[in-house]
Amino acid sequence: MAKGYWMGFADITDLEGYKAYVAANAEPFRKYGARFLVRGGKSDPVEGNTRSRALVIEFPSYADALACYQSPEYNKAKALRQGKSVGDVAIVEGYEGPQPGGS
């Protein structure tokens, strides 16, 4: 079964207010098996437009990634983010097919 991922870019406009969102999202992320692969850090936007922060969150499956985003727990957390940041998020299914070099 392919893993699921949240991929996003965000600009935080109210860092102090955003902390409440971070604290509240821990519960649904734990419940749905989320694991941060990218959470801020350095980035180099080499094509297109991005924002100041990048994130990639891995879930055990695409269904788990969707369920987390749609859960009442995450919706409560997401409400705390409103007005504290702007961003773009996509939920994508992982790829398990052939890789360059045949591996």
C-alpha positions in Angstrom: 0.0 0.0 0.0 1.4 3.4 -1.0 2.0 6.0 1.7 0.2 9.3 1.7 1.8 12.7 2.0 0.8 16.3 2.8 3.0 18.6 0.8 2.8 22.3 1.4 4.3 25.8 1.4 3.4 28.4 4.0 4.2 31.9 5.1 3.5 32.4 8.8 2.1 35.9 9.5 1.6 35.6 13.2 4.3 33.4 14.8 3.0 33.7 18.4 -0.6 32.9 17.3 0.6 30.0 15.1 2.0 28.2 18.1 -1.6 27.3 19.2 -2.1 25.5 15.8 1.2 23.6 16.2 0.2 22.4 19.7 -3.3 21.4 18.6 -2.2 19.5 15.5 -0.1 17.1 17.5 -3.2 15.0 18.5 -4.5 14.3 15.0 -1.0 13.8 13.7 -0.3 11.2 16.4 -3.7 9.5 15.8 -3.1 9.1 12.1 0.6 8.1 12.2 2.0 11.3 10.8 5.8 11.8 10.5 7.4 15.0 9.4 10.0 14.6 6.6 10.3 18.3 5.9 9.3 21.0 8.4 10.7 24.4 7.6 14.5 24.4 7.2 16.6 25.8 4.4 15.1 25.7 0.9 16.2 27.0 -2.5 13.2 27.8 -4.7 14.8 27.0 -8.1 11.5 27.0 -10.2 8.2 28.7 -9.8 6.8 30.4 -6.7 7.1 29.1 -3.2 6.6 30.4 0.3 9.1 30.8 3.2 8.4 27.4 4.7 8.1 24.0 3.1 6.6 20.9 4.7 6.2 17.2 3.8 4.3 15.0 6.2 4.2 11.2 5.7 1.3 9.0 6.6 1.1 5.2 6.6 -1.4 5.5 3.6 -3.1 7.9 1.4 -6.4 7.1 3.2 -4.8 8.0 6.5 -3.5 11.3 5.1 -7.0 12.2 3.8 -8.7 11.0 7.0 -6.4 13.2 9.2 -7.1 16.3 7.1 -10.9 15.6 7.3 -11.0 14.7 11.0 -12.8 16.8 13.6 -9.5 17.0 15.5 -7.6 18.5 12.7 -10.4 20.8 11.7 -10.2 22.3 15.3 -6.5 22.8 14.9 -6.9 24.2 11.4 -9.3 26.8 12.7 -6.5 28.1 15.0 -4.2 28.5 11.9 -6.7 30.9 10.2 -5.3 34.4 10.1 -1.9 33.2 11.3 -0.5 31.9 8.0 -1.2 31.6 4.3 -0.3 28.6 2.3 -0.9 25.8 -0.1 -1.4 22.1 0.8 -1.9 19.1 -1.4 -2.5 15.5 -0.3 -0.7 13.1 -2.6 -0.3 9.3 -2.9 3.2 8.0 -2.8 4.8 6.3 -5.7 6.0 2.6 -5.5 6.9 2.0 -9.2 10.3 1.7 -11.0 13.0 4.2 -10.2 15.8 5.7 -12.3 18.7 3.3 -12.6 16.4 0.2 -12.4 16.0 0.1 -8.6 
